[in-house]
C-alpha cells in the first residue's frame, strides 16, 4: 500500500515552494503590467481574511472535518512533510 | 486550456492571483493540491464560443469559491480561503460589499455542504453589494 499511496500523491507545494511559486507568479503578472491589479486583489482579500479569521478558526475547530483524510492519506501527507 | 478559452484579468480570476491569496491564510498552510487552485482559476474564467461560461463577476467569484472550498487545496483554512478569494476578486473589481463574518461563514458552509450551488452562492454575494452599513451586523 505504501507504493500505491506514493503513486496516488498529488503534486504538493511546501510553504517554501508556495512562496517560490508566488514569486514566479508575481514576475509573470509584472510582465503583463498587472502588478497593481494583483496588489489590489491581495489587499482586499487580506482585509477580508482579517475580518473572518477569528470566527472561522473558532468554528472550524469546533466542527468535524466533513471530508476526513483516510489513514493512508494522512501517512502520505506526514511523510511528505517530513521528507 | 488555451489563453483564448479563459478570460484575462480583471474579468477573469487568475491562477497567480489565487496563489497569492493562499499566502494570506494564517499558519502558512501547505498547498496539498495545486491542481485544485488551477481548476478554480480555469473554471471561473472559462469561455466557450467567445463567451464566458459565468457571465457576471458574482458568478465567477462563486465558481472559484465553490471549487476552492469543496476541493480543499490547502492543508487548512480552505473555507476562509475560498470566501476571501471571492470577495477579494469582487472588491478588486470595484464592487462594494457589505457583509458580516457570520454571513461569510454561512455562505462558506452552504457551499461546503452542497446547500448552495453557483447561482445560489452568486445571489448571496450579489445581495451584499451596496447594502447600507448596518445591514452587516
Backbone of each chain as ProteinMPNN parsed JSONL, in Angstrom:
{"seq_chain_A": "XXXXXXXXXXXXXXXXXXXXXXXXXXXXXXXXXXXXXXXXXXXXXXXXXXXXXXXXXXXXXXXXXXXXXXXXXXXXXXXXXXX", "coords_chain_A": {"N_chain_A": [[0.819, -1.21, 0.0], [2.108, 1.121, 0.546], [3.547, 1.883, -1.73], [1.429, 2.31, -3.463], [0.163, 4.446, -2.186], [2.101, 6.376, -2.57], [2.068, 6.558, -5.343], [-0.378, 7.695, -5.633], [-0.171, 10.248, -4.789], [-0.69, 13.774, -5.033], [0.729, 16.599, -6.802], [2.484, 18.392, -4.569], [2.91, 21.492, -2.892], [5.272, 22.733, -0.738], [5.402, 25.104, 1.985], [7.584, 26.745, 1.459], [8.019, 26.218, -1.257], [5.615, 27.159, -2.194], [5.883, 29.882, -1.733], [7.956, 30.363, -3.529], [6.646, 29.779, -5.899], [4.746, 31.76, -5.855], [6.363, 34.01, -6.077], [7.312, 33.614, -8.669], [4.878, 33.767, -9.982], [4.286, 36.418, -9.484], [6.248, 37.655, -10.956], [5.406, 36.899, -13.487], [2.951, 38.198, -13.597], [3.808, 40.83, -13.388], [5.152, 41.055, -15.775], [3.041, 41.205, -17.456], [2.135, 43.654, -16.895], [0.433, 43.946, -14.731], [0.823, 44.243, -12.028], [-0.128, 46.122, -10.166], [-2.83, 45.526, -10.154], [-2.829, 42.952, -9.105], [-1.87, 43.516, -6.544], [-4.016, 45.01, -5.549], [-6.043, 43.089, -5.451], [-4.978, 41.178, -3.652], [-4.708, 42.768, -1.405], [-7.375, 43.414, -0.826], [-8.383, 40.847, -0.305], [-6.824, 40.217, 1.888], [-7.713, 42.052, 3.808], [-10.354, 41.157, 4.074], [-9.878, 38.6, 4.998], [-8.769, 39.123, 7.496], [-11.013, 40.022, 8.724], [-12.638, 37.742, 9.053], [-11.074, 35.846, 10.274], [-10.814, 35.087, 13.08], [-13.398, 34.202, 13.834], [-13.865, 32.119, 11.957], [-11.764, 30.374, 12.582], [-12.41, 29.592, 15.174], [-14.903, 28.34, 14.789], [-14.315, 26.346, 12.888], [-12.602, 24.774, 14.354], [-14.325, 23.727, 16.174], [-15.919, 22.037, 14.785], [-16.383, 18.885, 13.132], [-14.256, 17.773, 10.484], [-15.585, 17.522, 7.303], [-14.761, 16.069, 5.042], [-12.839, 13.822, 5.843], [-9.437, 12.78, 6.128], [-8.178, 9.687, 4.9], [-6.446, 7.002, 6.569], [-4.219, 6.224, 5.06], [-3.882, 8.472, 3.442], [-3.283, 10.394, 5.349], [-0.881, 9.378, 6.428], [0.695, 9.496, 4.137], [0.757, 12.263, 3.678], [2.008, 13.242, 5.975], [4.442, 11.99, 5.695], [5.423, 13.214, 3.422], [5.81, 15.785, 4.347], [7.745, 15.374, 6.232], [9.877, 14.692, 4.714]], "CA_chain_A": [[0.0, 0.0, 0.0], [2.959, 2.292, 0.581], [3.81, 2.279, -3.107], [0.206, 2.857, -4.039], [-0.058, 5.773, -1.609], [3.033, 7.282, -3.231], [1.584, 6.771, -6.696], [-1.611, 8.462, -5.602], [0.063, 11.606, -4.298], [-0.765, 14.887, -5.969], [1.893, 17.473, -6.683], [2.317, 19.219, -3.373], [3.86, 22.583, -2.694], [5.531, 23.102, 0.644], [5.257, 26.546, 2.175], [8.696, 27.398, 0.757], [7.758, 26.127, -2.694], [4.495, 28.046, -2.489], [6.442, 31.234, -1.827], [8.701, 30.449, -4.794], [5.656, 29.823, -6.972], [4.126, 33.086, -5.802], [7.325, 34.959, -6.65], [7.275, 33.42, -10.122], [3.589, 34.295, -10.446], [4.369, 37.888, -9.46], [7.047, 38.071, -12.121], [4.543, 36.728, -14.669], [1.948, 39.26, -13.564], [4.51, 42.087, -13.68], [5.446, 41.063, -17.207], [1.793, 41.579, -18.132], [1.764, 45.005, -16.471], [-0.732, 43.849, -13.855], [1.226, 44.17, -10.624], [-1.045, 46.933, -9.361], [-4.101, 44.8, -10.03], [-2.581, 41.856, -8.163], [-1.784, 44.105, -5.202], [-5.38, 45.387, -5.127], [-6.763, 41.852, -5.158], [-4.442, 40.574, -2.434], [-5.023, 43.677, -0.307], [-8.796, 43.235, -0.494], [-8.538, 39.52, 0.304], [-6.189, 40.268, 3.204], [-8.648, 42.756, 4.705], [-11.497, 40.287, 4.335], [-9.412, 37.492, 5.828], [-8.644, 39.638, 8.87], [-12.377, 40.181, 9.239], [-13.262, 36.452, 9.372], [-10.069, 34.908, 10.772], [-11.072, 34.558, 14.419], [-14.657, 33.455, 13.843], [-13.705, 30.886, 11.198], [-10.868, 29.479, 13.32], [-13.168, 29.035, 16.299], [-15.963, 27.425, 14.334], [-13.744, 25.165, 12.239], [-12.033, 23.921, 15.403], [-15.431, 23.12, 16.91], [-16.705, 21.154, 13.929], [-15.609, 17.833, 12.478], [-13.998, 17.969, 9.061], [-16.537, 16.687, 6.56], [-14.035, 15.136, 4.192], [-11.678, 13.443, 6.644], [-8.408, 12.017, 5.436], [-8.013, 8.285, 5.247], [-5.155, 6.783, 7.24], [-3.166, 6.244, 4.034], [-3.66, 9.866, 3.028], [-2.627, 11.088, 6.454], [0.513, 8.912, 6.484], [1.399, 10.015, 2.959], [0.973, 13.699, 3.831], [3.015, 13.466, 7.006], [5.73, 11.541, 5.147], [5.894, 14.25, 2.501], [6.265, 16.95, 5.109], [8.964, 15.01, 6.958], [10.97, 14.481, 3.741]], "C_chain_A": [[0.854, 1.262, 0.0], [3.237, 2.812, -0.813], [2.591, 2.907, -3.734], [-0.057, 4.256, -3.504], [0.85, 6.788, -2.289], [2.55, 7.605, -4.635], [0.381, 7.705, -6.72], [-1.407, 9.905, -5.148], [-0.127, 12.624, -5.407], [0.515, 15.693, -5.846], [1.635, 18.454, -5.555], [3.339, 20.345, -3.372], [4.042, 22.785, -1.2], [5.36, 24.605, 0.759], [6.36, 27.295, 1.416], [8.453, 27.379, -0.743], [6.594, 27.026, -3.101], [4.99, 29.478, -2.639], [7.207, 31.411, -3.145], [7.734, 30.556, -5.969], [4.979, 31.19, -7.025], [5.062, 34.128, -6.396], [7.345, 34.854, -8.171], [5.992, 34.005, -10.697], [3.63, 35.816, -10.495], [5.193, 38.409, -10.636], [6.209, 37.964, -13.396], [3.52, 37.851, -14.759], [2.59, 40.607, -13.913], [4.797, 42.199, -15.173], [4.219, 41.45, -18.022], [1.338, 42.99, -17.749], [0.609, 45.036, -15.502], [-0.375, 43.803, -12.371], [0.282, 44.947, -9.714], [-2.369, 46.236, -9.135], [-3.956, 43.647, -9.044], [-2.552, 42.39, -6.734], [-3.173, 44.464, -4.677], [-6.164, 44.154, -4.685], [-6.296, 41.268, -3.823], [-4.757, 41.452, -1.218], [-6.479, 43.505, 0.135], [-9.02, 41.893, 0.202], [-7.945, 39.503, 1.709], [-7.098, 40.957, 4.216], [-9.825, 41.857, 5.064], [-11.097, 39.098, 5.21], [-9.298, 37.92, 7.292], [-10.022, 39.732, 9.538], [-12.97, 38.838, 9.718], [-12.349, 35.503, 10.135], [-10.455, 34.263, 12.111], [-12.332, 33.693, 14.42], [-14.527, 32.113, 13.107], [-12.826, 29.887, 11.958], [-11.616, 28.814, 14.473], [-14.18, 27.995, 15.822], [-15.408, 26.184, 13.637], [-13.155, 24.212, 13.273], [-13.132, 23.155, 16.126], [-16.206, 22.105, 16.087], [-15.826, 20.068, 13.324], [-15.396, 18.178, 11.006], [-14.88, 17.001, 8.289], [-15.807, 15.641, 5.719], [-12.74, 14.752, 4.911], [-10.686, 12.649, 5.794], [-8.499, 10.545, 5.829], [-6.658, 8.143, 5.928], [-4.012, 6.84, 6.231], [-2.837, 7.665, 3.606], [-2.904, 10.641, 4.1], [-1.152, 10.707, 6.52], [1.303, 9.491, 5.317], [1.715, 11.494, 3.133], [2.062, 13.989, 4.863], [4.402, 13.044, 6.512], [6.31, 12.59, 4.216], [6.472, 15.427, 3.279], [7.58, 16.661, 5.82], [10.154, 14.929, 6.013], [11.749, 15.775, 3.513]], "O_chain_A": [[0.429, 2.321, -0.462], [3.176, 4.015, -1.064], [2.688, 3.906, -4.446], [-0.45, 5.151, -4.253], [0.44, 7.917, -2.556], [2.605, 8.753, -5.077], [0.15, 8.415, -7.698], [-2.353, 10.692, -5.124], [0.222, 12.382, -6.563], [1.293, 15.503, -4.911], [0.687, 19.239, -5.593], [4.481, 20.17, -3.796], [3.067, 22.986, -0.476], [5.195, 25.299, -0.244], [6.112, 28.338, 0.811], [8.651, 28.385, -1.425], [6.577, 27.583, -4.198], [4.577, 30.198, -3.548], [7.124, 32.456, -3.791], [7.962, 31.315, -6.911], [4.679, 31.708, -8.101], [4.628, 35.02, -7.124], [7.388, 35.863, -8.874], [6.0, 34.649, -11.746], [3.091, 36.434, -11.413], [4.888, 39.445, -11.227], [6.288, 38.823, -14.275], [3.252, 38.386, -15.835], [2.006, 41.418, -14.631], [4.702, 43.276, -15.762], [4.338, 41.958, -19.136], [0.3, 43.465, -18.209], [-0.124, 46.023, -15.437], [-1.185, 43.371, -11.55], [-0.063, 44.487, -8.626], [-2.963, 46.339, -8.061], [-4.854, 43.394, -8.241], [-3.134, 41.795, -5.827], [-3.472, 44.249, -3.503], [-6.859, 44.179, -3.669], [-7.111, 40.91, -2.973], [-5.037, 40.941, -0.133], [-6.771, 43.456, 1.33], [-9.761, 41.813, 1.183], [-8.485, 38.863, 2.611], [-7.234, 40.497, 5.349], [-10.243, 41.803, 6.221], [-11.872, 38.646, 6.053], [-9.678, 37.184, 8.202], [-10.164, 39.546, 10.747], [-13.725, 38.813, 10.69], [-12.803, 34.457, 10.6], [-10.425, 33.04, 12.249], [-12.326, 32.581, 14.947], [-15.024, 31.092, 13.583], [-13.116, 28.691, 11.973], [-11.466, 27.615, 14.712], [-14.289, 26.909, 16.392], [-15.962, 25.093, 13.777], [-13.199, 22.994, 13.099], [-12.898, 22.058, 16.633], [-17.055, 21.39, 16.619], [-14.653, 20.306, 13.036], [-16.25, 18.795, 10.369], [-14.917, 15.806, 8.586], [-16.193, 14.472, 5.692], [-11.676, 15.296, 4.618], [-11.069, 11.941, 4.863], [-8.857, 10.213, 6.959], [-5.826, 9.048, 5.871], [-2.965, 7.427, 6.503], [-1.671, 8.021, 3.43], [-2.01, 11.433, 3.805], [-0.281, 11.567, 6.649], [2.443, 9.925, 5.486], [2.807, 11.941, 2.782], [2.916, 14.853, 4.665], [5.408, 13.66, 6.864], [7.516, 12.835, 4.208], [7.501, 15.989, 2.904], [8.419, 17.545, 5.998], [11.301, 15.075, 6.436], [12.7, 15.793, 2.731]]}, "seq_chain_B": "XXXXXXXXXXXXXXXXXXXXXXXXXXXXXXXXXXXXXXXXXXXXXXXXXXXXXXXXXXXXXXXXXXXXXXXXXXXXXXXXXXXXXXXXXXXXXXXXXXXXXXXXXXXXXXXXXXXXXXXXXXXXXXXXXXXXXXXXX", "coords_chain_B": {"N_chain_B": [[-5.918, 24.201, -21.293], [-6.353, 26.805, -23.569], [-5.165, 30.234, -23.83], [-7.094, 31.668, -25.138], [-9.398, 30.569, -24.289], [-9.915, 31.323, -21.763], [-10.902, 33.981, -19.628], [-9.102, 37.026, -19.478], [-7.469, 38.672, -16.675], [-8.821, 41.887, -15.698], [-11.299, 40.681, -15.716], [-11.447, 37.9, -15.588], [-10.43, 35.295, -13.236], [-7.288, 34.914, -12.101], [-4.809, 32.283, -11.93], [-2.405, 33.037, -10.723], [-3.279, 35.025, -9.053], [-4.984, 33.711, -7.263], [-3.152, 32.004, -6.066], [-1.538, 33.812, -4.747], [-3.332, 34.786, -2.874], [-3.586, 32.573, -1.267], [-1.408, 32.738, 0.334], [-2.129, 34.482, 2.223], [-3.552, 33.172, 4.161], [-3.76, 32.196, 7.53], [-1.092, 30.702, 9.372], [0.279, 29.781, 7.267], [-0.39, 27.6, 5.41], [0.382, 24.464, 3.807], [0.147, 23.887, 0.298], [-1.693, 21.376, -0.702], [-2.878, 20.412, -2.975], [-2.303, 21.528, -5.815], [-3.504, 21.442, -8.252], [-6.19, 21.89, -7.776], [-6.293, 24.607, -7.267], [-5.502, 25.628, -9.712], [-7.632, 24.625, -11.172], [-9.764, 26.066, -10.072], [-9.23, 28.682, -10.922], [-9.292, 28.304, -13.693], [-11.891, 27.374, -14.066], [-13.472, 29.546, -13.19], [-12.852, 31.446, -15.052], [-13.516, 30.453, -17.472], [-14.273, 30.136, -20.959], [-16.5, 29.765, -23.737], [-17.012, 29.416, -27.112], [-16.385, 32.079, -27.484], [-17.65, 33.369, -25.423], [-18.045, 34.086, -21.918], [-18.407, 31.391, -19.595], [-19.422, 31.839, -17.078], [-21.248, 34.539, -16.584], [-21.29, 36.89, -15.104], [-19.447, 38.925, -12.706], [-20.113, 38.056, -10.143], [-20.998, 35.429, -10.478], [-18.603, 34.329, -11.395], [-16.95, 34.71, -9.178], [-18.307, 33.103, -7.341], [-18.05, 30.584, -8.55], [-15.292, 30.151, -8.357], [-14.988, 30.169, -5.562], [-16.519, 27.939, -4.828], [-15.094, 25.796, -5.981], [-12.64, 26.0, -4.605], [-13.42, 25.74, -1.907], [-14.726, 23.254, -1.787], [-12.896, 21.459, -2.895], [-10.659, 21.76, -1.333], [-7.78, 22.705, -1.433], [-5.691, 23.595, 0.228], [-3.862, 22.645, 3.191], [-5.134, 23.502, 5.445], [-7.673, 25.859, 6.475], [-9.4, 26.29, 4.305], [-12.072, 27.105, 3.993], [-12.18, 29.854, 4.669], [-10.296, 30.703, 2.827], [-11.478, 30.205, 0.284], [-13.703, 31.871, 0.515], [-12.61, 34.532, 0.875], [-11.126, 34.772, -1.425], [-13.125, 35.028, -3.285], [-14.554, 37.351, -2.384], [-12.462, 39.186, -2.367], [-11.75, 39.266, -5.076], [-14.09, 40.416, -6.165], [-14.15, 42.902, -4.838], [-11.713, 43.997, -5.676], [-12.385, 44.512, -8.224], [-13.87, 46.728, -8.029], [-16.35, 46.461, -6.859], [-18.483, 47.148, -4.306], [-18.826, 45.671, -1.218], [-20.857, 44.777, 1.537], [-20.805, 42.989, 4.391], [-21.083, 40.571, 7.054], [-18.905, 38.713, 9.335], [-20.354, 36.45, 10.233], [-22.207, 36.116, 8.174], [-20.448, 35.541, 6.14], [-19.456, 33.102, 7.034], [-21.798, 31.545, 6.912], [-22.226, 31.507, 4.151], [-19.892, 30.194, 3.229], [-20.112, 27.693, 4.548], [-22.529, 26.848, 3.482], [-21.783, 26.425, 0.853], [-19.812, 24.431, 1.199], [-21.309, 22.296, 2.2], [-22.874, 21.633, 0.106], [-25.306, 22.883, -0.039], [-25.586, 25.282, -1.296], [-25.344, 26.102, -4.68], [-23.682, 27.276, -7.694], [-25.284, 29.418, -8.742], [-26.86, 30.077, -6.552], [-24.952, 30.765, -4.605], [-23.76, 32.917, -5.908], [-25.902, 34.649, -5.895], [-26.093, 35.225, -3.192], [-23.672, 36.615, -2.776], [-24.162, 38.769, -4.484], [-26.239, 39.951, -3.115], [-24.933, 41.225, -1.123], [-23.925, 43.485, -2.189], [-23.44, 46.946, -2.193], [-25.032, 47.402, 0.071], [-26.652, 49.284, 2.64], [-24.634, 50.465, 5.314], [-24.732, 48.743, 8.409], [-26.477, 46.773, 7.826], [-24.966, 44.615, 7.956], [-24.64, 43.418, 10.346]], "CA_chain_B": [[-6.853, 25.218, -21.79], [-5.593, 27.889, -24.18], [-5.479, 31.572, -23.331], [-8.313, 32.144, -25.785], [-10.566, 29.951, -23.656], [-10.097, 31.866, -20.415], [-10.969, 35.434, -19.55], [-7.941, 37.643, -18.82], [-7.722, 39.618, -15.604], [-9.507, 41.732, -14.418], [-12.602, 39.997, -15.788], [-11.288, 36.539, -15.118], [-9.706, 35.109, -11.973], [-6.05, 34.271, -12.499], [-4.132, 31.348, -11.037], [-1.413, 33.775, -9.943], [-3.989, 35.786, -8.041], [-5.438, 32.771, -6.23], [-1.979, 31.512, -5.347], [-1.116, 34.882, -3.843], [-4.29, 34.867, -1.763], [-3.308, 31.436, -0.377], [-0.351, 33.159, 1.256], [-2.774, 35.298, 3.256], [-4.175, 32.307, 5.164], [-2.965, 32.082, 8.758], [-0.38, 29.45, 9.571], [1.018, 29.483, 6.042], [-0.626, 26.182, 5.124], [0.918, 23.863, 2.59], [-0.824, 23.641, -0.77], [-1.663, 19.93, -0.936], [-3.426, 20.071, -4.293], [-2.169, 22.698, -6.679], [-4.451, 21.295, -9.36], [-7.479, 22.468, -7.405], [-6.172, 26.061, -7.423], [-5.528, 25.845, -11.162], [-9.008, 24.347, -11.62], [-10.642, 27.17, -9.648], [-8.989, 29.809, -11.824], [-9.755, 27.947, -15.04], [-13.354, 27.295, -14.058], [-14.079, 30.877, -13.038], [-12.53, 32.291, -16.211], [-13.723, 29.646, -18.675], [-15.069, 30.681, -22.056], [-16.891, 28.826, -24.781], [-17.509, 30.114, -28.292], [-16.176, 33.509, -27.326], [-18.434, 33.959, -24.318], [-17.721, 33.479, -20.614], [-19.377, 30.44, -19.051], [-20.041, 32.554, -15.956], [-21.383, 35.818, -17.29], [-21.144, 38.063, -14.237], [-18.381, 38.742, -11.705], [-20.627, 37.313, -8.985], [-20.957, 34.006, -10.84], [-17.194, 33.905, -11.459], [-16.465, 34.622, -7.796], [-18.938, 31.93, -6.725], [-17.463, 29.369, -9.137], [-13.962, 29.966, -7.75], [-15.16, 29.823, -4.146], [-17.015, 26.561, -4.738], [-14.004, 24.855, -6.272], [-11.643, 26.053, -3.53], [-13.97, 25.258, -0.633], [-15.053, 21.817, -1.839], [-11.718, 20.644, -3.238], [-9.755, 21.892, -0.199], [-6.385, 22.577, -1.872], [-4.728, 23.867, 1.302], [-3.971, 21.681, 4.284], [-6.028, 24.1, 6.449], [-8.169, 27.206, 6.187], [-9.985, 26.378, 2.964], [-13.344, 27.849, 3.987], [-11.86, 31.281, 4.602], [-9.564, 30.929, 1.566], [-12.452, 30.301, -0.813], [-14.554, 33.048, 0.72], [-11.942, 35.822, 0.628], [-10.752, 34.827, -2.844], [-14.315, 35.542, -3.987], [-14.847, 38.74, -2.013], [-11.325, 39.993, -2.802], [-11.897, 39.447, -6.53], [-15.173, 41.375, -6.425], [-13.752, 44.235, -4.366], [-10.648, 44.498, -6.547], [-13.042, 44.946, -9.453], [-14.643, 47.93, -7.76], [-17.69, 46.155, -6.343], [-18.501, 47.411, -2.867], [-19.584, 44.641, -0.498], [-21.065, 44.945, 2.982], [-21.195, 41.674, 4.911], [-20.53, 40.286, 8.373], [-18.244, 37.397, 9.42], [-21.376, 35.399, 10.319], [-22.743, 35.888, 6.822], [-19.39, 34.868, 5.396], [-19.451, 31.703, 7.491], [-22.982, 30.866, 6.363], [-22.005, 31.277, 2.717], [-18.858, 29.166, 3.054], [-20.652, 26.394, 4.963], [-23.551, 26.473, 2.494], [-21.063, 25.884, -0.301], [-19.142, 23.185, 1.592], [-22.293, 21.233, 2.426], [-23.643, 21.48, -1.139], [-26.604, 23.546, 0.06], [-25.561, 26.361, -2.281], [-24.622, 25.909, -5.927], [-23.09, 28.506, -8.234], [-26.24, 30.53, -8.867], [-27.287, 30.49, -5.207], [-23.831, 31.459, -3.953], [-23.622, 34.213, -6.592], [-27.001, 35.513, -5.431], [-25.728, 35.699, -1.848], [-22.647, 37.656, -2.96], [-24.822, 39.932, -5.094], [-27.092, 40.599, -2.098], [-24.051, 42.015, -0.255], [-23.456, 44.65, -2.926], [-24.01, 48.271, -1.943], [-26.005, 47.484, 1.163], [-26.334, 50.336, 3.6], [-23.928, 49.983, 6.509], [-25.69, 48.408, 9.46], [-27.134, 45.53, 7.439], [-23.983, 43.532, 8.027], [-24.436, 43.103, 11.758]], "C_chain_B": [[-6.057, 26.387, -22.372], [-6.02, 29.233, -23.604], [-6.795, 32.074, -23.909], [-9.566, 31.594, -25.117], [-10.764, 30.405, -22.222], [-10.085, 33.385, -20.468], [-9.705, 35.992, -18.904], [-8.393, 38.504, -17.642], [-7.94, 41.004, -16.227], [-10.839, 40.995, -14.486], [-12.513, 38.582, -15.236], [-10.602, 36.487, -13.761], [-8.455, 34.313, -12.303], [-5.506, 33.32, -11.455], [-3.141, 32.083, -10.137], [-2.08, 34.526, -8.794], [-4.442, 34.862, -6.907], [-4.265, 32.244, -5.407], [-1.483, 32.564, -4.353], [-2.05, 35.001, -2.65], [-4.054, 33.723, -0.778], [-2.283, 31.819, 0.684], [-0.918, 33.964, 2.424], [-3.242, 34.43, 4.429], [-3.227, 32.057, 6.337], [-2.313, 30.705, 8.885], [0.394, 29.004, 8.346], [0.849, 28.024, 5.623], [0.001, 25.725, 3.806], [-0.203, 23.716, 1.567], [-0.716, 22.161, -1.153], [-2.13, 19.547, -2.338], [-3.435, 21.309, -5.176], [-3.168, 22.651, -7.838], [-5.8, 21.926, -9.049], [-7.452, 23.996, -7.539], [-6.221, 26.421, -8.916], [-6.949, 25.65, -11.695], [-9.948, 25.493, -11.264], [-10.479, 28.363, -10.584], [-9.539, 29.52, -13.216], [-11.28, 27.921, -15.115], [-13.979, 28.692, -14.067], [-13.878, 31.738, -14.281], [-12.849, 31.598, -17.535], [-14.625, 30.345, -19.692], [-15.404, 29.577, -23.036], [-17.514, 29.625, -25.92], [-17.475, 31.633, -28.092], [-16.947, 34.16, -26.21], [-18.07, 33.294, -22.997], [-18.822, 32.52, -20.164], [-20.152, 31.101, -17.908], [-20.064, 34.034, -16.339], [-21.19, 37.045, -16.417], [-19.992, 37.834, -13.265], [-18.852, 37.951, -10.5], [-20.616, 35.808, -9.267], [-19.514, 33.501, -10.883], [-16.619, 33.762, -10.055], [-17.027, 33.379, -7.107], [-18.32, 30.635, -7.248], [-16.085, 29.095, -8.531], [-14.097, 29.519, -6.299], [-15.601, 28.371, -3.99], [-15.893, 25.557, -4.98], [-12.982, 24.838, -5.13], [-12.174, 25.442, -2.236], [-14.224, 23.752, -0.682], [-13.837, 20.947, -2.127], [-10.61, 20.747, -2.195], [-8.275, 21.783, -0.603], [-5.345, 22.795, -0.779], [-4.898, 22.856, 2.423], [-4.867, 22.21, 5.401], [-6.544, 25.427, 5.924], [-8.881, 27.374, 4.862], [-11.31, 27.139, 2.913], [-13.079, 29.344, 3.837], [-11.16, 31.611, 3.289], [-10.541, 31.121, 0.404], [-13.303, 31.556, -0.708], [-13.827, 34.34, 0.34], [-11.365, 35.908, -0.783], [-11.91, 35.427, -3.641], [-14.557, 37.013, -3.669], [-13.708, 39.669, -2.46], [-11.386, 40.285, -4.288], [-12.954, 40.501, -6.841], [-14.749, 42.785, -6.021], [-12.648, 44.831, -5.235], [-11.193, 44.965, -7.885], [-14.004, 46.106, -9.203], [-16.049, 47.69, -7.251], [-17.666, 46.286, -4.823], [-19.4, 46.399, -2.17], [-19.696, 45.002, 0.972], [-21.594, 43.614, 3.516], [-20.51, 41.456, 6.253], [-19.782, 38.95, 8.357], [-19.25, 36.248, 9.52], [-21.962, 35.074, 8.949], [-21.713, 35.185, 5.946], [-19.314, 33.384, 5.747], [-20.623, 30.929, 6.877], [-22.811, 30.562, 4.872], [-21.006, 30.135, 2.507], [-19.389, 27.781, 3.438], [-21.731, 25.922, 3.989], [-22.932, 25.878, 1.246], [-20.468, 24.515, 0.051], [-20.121, 22.02, 1.695], [-23.21, 21.015, 1.219], [-25.064, 22.034, -1.037], [-26.716, 24.635, -1.0], [-24.752, 25.94, -3.505], [-24.125, 27.256, -6.441], [-24.098, 29.653, -8.24], [-26.684, 31.019, -7.491], [-26.182, 31.263, -4.488], [-23.616, 32.837, -4.586], [-24.709, 35.177, -6.12], [-26.719, 36.058, -4.039], [-24.703, 36.83, -1.963], [-23.264, 38.933, -3.524], [-25.652, 40.691, -4.048], [-26.253, 41.453, -1.134], [-23.613, 43.314, -0.925], [-24.214, 45.907, -2.523], [-25.134, 48.27, -0.922], [-25.648, 48.682, 2.039], [-25.576, 49.736, 4.772], [-24.955, 49.755, 7.611], [-26.458, 47.145, 9.116], [-26.186, 44.348, 7.522], [-23.722, 43.117, 9.468], [-24.396, 41.608, 11.991]], "O_chain_B": [[-5.162, 26.903, -21.704], [-7.075, 29.361, -22.982], [-7.526, 32.816, -23.253], [-10.668, 32.092, -25.35], [-11.673, 29.934, -21.537], [-9.353, 33.99, -21.251], [-9.273, 35.477, -17.873], [-9.52, 38.997, -17.603], [-7.287, 41.295, -17.23], [-11.447, 40.71, -13.454], [-13.396, 38.128, -14.508], [-10.238, 37.523, -13.204], [-8.545, 33.165, -12.737], [-5.706, 33.511, -10.256], [-3.042, 31.798, -8.944], [-1.519, 34.647, -7.705], [-4.299, 35.197, -5.731], [-4.38, 32.061, -4.195], [-1.058, 32.23, -3.247], [-1.606, 35.284, -1.538], [-4.294, 33.881, 0.419], [-2.295, 31.288, 1.794], [-0.282, 34.109, 3.468], [-3.318, 34.905, 5.562], [-2.05, 31.747, 6.15], [-2.911, 29.684, 8.546], [1.08, 27.982, 8.37], [1.832, 27.295, 5.496], [0.126, 26.485, 2.846], [-1.353, 23.456, 1.921], [0.223, 21.749, -1.833], [-1.803, 18.466, -2.826], [-4.427, 22.031, -5.27], [-3.614, 23.686, -8.334], [-6.476, 22.436, -9.943], [-8.462, 24.608, -7.883], [-6.883, 27.376, -9.323], [-7.413, 26.403, -12.551], [-10.822, 25.854, -12.052], [-11.463, 28.981, -10.99], [-10.169, 30.374, -13.839], [-11.879, 28.381, -16.088], [-14.889, 28.978, -14.846], [-14.656, 32.659, -14.53], [-12.491, 32.1, -18.6], [-15.584, 31.034, -19.345], [-14.685, 28.584, -23.15], [-18.434, 30.415, -25.706], [-18.396, 32.356, -28.473], [-16.906, 35.381, -26.058], [-17.818, 32.09, -22.95], [-20.01, 32.796, -20.33], [-21.367, 30.946, -17.787], [-19.023, 34.688, -16.405], [-20.949, 38.135, -16.935], [-19.599, 36.693, -13.021], [-18.056, 37.236, -9.891], [-20.265, 35.011, -8.397], [-19.232, 32.38, -10.459], [-15.89, 32.811, -9.77], [-16.314, 32.688, -6.381], [-18.092, 29.699, -6.483], [-15.75, 27.95, -8.23], [-13.405, 28.601, -5.858], [-15.106, 27.658, -3.117], [-15.769, 24.575, -4.249], [-12.513, 23.771, -4.735], [-11.46, 24.711, -1.55], [-13.957, 23.051, 0.294], [-13.76, 19.815, -1.65], [-9.709, 19.908, -2.172], [-7.588, 20.862, -0.162], [-4.245, 22.247, -0.847], [-5.972, 22.276, 2.581], [-5.32, 21.425, 6.234], [-5.938, 26.042, 5.047], [-8.961, 28.487, 4.341], [-11.632, 27.752, 1.895], [-13.673, 30.012, 2.991], [-11.396, 32.667, 2.703], [-10.436, 32.081, -0.359], [-13.586, 32.217, -1.706], [-14.354, 35.149, -0.423], [-11.137, 37.008, -1.287], [-11.704, 36.229, -4.551], [-14.744, 37.826, -4.574], [-13.954, 40.8, -2.88], [-11.11, 41.404, -4.721], [-12.74, 41.375, -7.681], [-14.959, 43.743, -6.764], [-12.646, 46.033, -5.5], [-10.539, 45.726, -8.597], [-14.842, 46.427, -10.046], [-16.86, 48.615, -7.214], [-16.902, 45.598, -4.147], [-20.583, 46.282, -2.488], [-18.736, 45.479, 1.578], [-22.68, 43.169, 3.145], [-19.489, 42.075, 6.551], [-20.001, 38.137, 7.459], [-19.021, 35.181, 8.95], [-22.182, 33.911, 8.611], [-22.057, 34.344, 5.116], [-19.133, 32.53, 4.879], [-20.459, 29.81, 6.39], [-23.202, 29.496, 4.395], [-21.244, 29.227, 1.71], [-19.141, 26.805, 2.73], [-21.833, 24.728, 3.705], [-23.477, 24.948, 0.651], [-20.607, 23.558, -0.711], [-19.797, 20.894, 1.32], [-24.204, 20.295, 1.31], [-25.926, 21.698, -1.85], [-27.795, 24.885, -1.537], [-23.617, 25.479, -3.382], [-24.144, 28.252, -5.718], [-23.782, 30.751, -7.781], [-26.863, 32.219, -7.279], [-26.438, 32.281, -3.847], [-23.326, 33.807, -3.887], [-24.463, 36.373, -5.965], [-27.055, 37.201, -3.731], [-24.847, 37.873, -1.327], [-22.931, 40.038, -3.095], [-25.751, 41.917, -4.093], [-26.791, 42.297, -0.417], [-22.99, 44.157, -0.281], [-25.445, 45.939, -2.509], [-26.082, 49.047, -1.036], [-24.478, 49.045, 2.161], [-25.856, 48.608, 5.176], [-25.932, 50.497, 7.724], [-27.03, 46.507, 10.0], [-26.554, 43.219, 7.197], [-22.685, 42.526, 9.767], [-24.231, 41.164, 13.127]]}, "name": "protein", "num_of_chains": 2, "seq": "XXXXXXXXXXXXXXXXXXXXXXXXXXXXXXXXXXXXXXXXXXXXXXXXXXXXXXXXXXXXXXXXXXXXXXXXXXXXXXXXXXXXXXXXXXXXXXXXXXXXXXXXXXXXXXXXXXXXXXXXXXXXXXXXXXXXXXXXXXXXXXXXXXXXXXXXXXXXXXXXXXXXXXXXXXXXXXXXXXXXXXXXXXXXXXXXXXXXXXXXXXXXXXXXXXXXXXXXXXXX"}
